[in-house]
Amino acid sequence: MANMNTDRETLRDLADEGNETAMDRLADLADSAGDLGELSELLDEGSMHAGFLLTRRAVAAGDLRELQRISDAGYDEAGNKLNRLLKAPRDGHQD
């Protein structure tokens, strides 16, 4: 099996050349490692899969600001999740 650093370097090279599958794989590796910085960088580079992974984490944490940031970076589903959380009734009370 190849060295993981070489695999990451190869994936990065492919992603830089526009290979979306390589970018998705990098996002999966970053998610597995808990590397939110790399996930954010990948989102900024246009990786919608990174946006999905970051959104999933932000929803689980209830992080509304992070959802807004992800949405602003171009992943629209984060905005949808943010709106749902903002509209959800609190403590069983509806406004």
Sequence and secondary structure as in RCSB ss.txt:
>XXXX:A:sequence
MANMNTDRETLRDLADEGNETAMDRLADLADSAGDLGELSELLDEGSMHAGFLLTRRAVAAGDLRELQRISDAGY
DEAGNKLNRLLKAPRDGHQD
>XXXX:A:secstr
   HHHHHHHHHHHHHTT HHHHHHHHHHHHHHT HHHHHHHHHTT HHHHHHHHHHHHHHT HHHHHHHHHTT 
HHHHHHHHHHHHS BTTB  
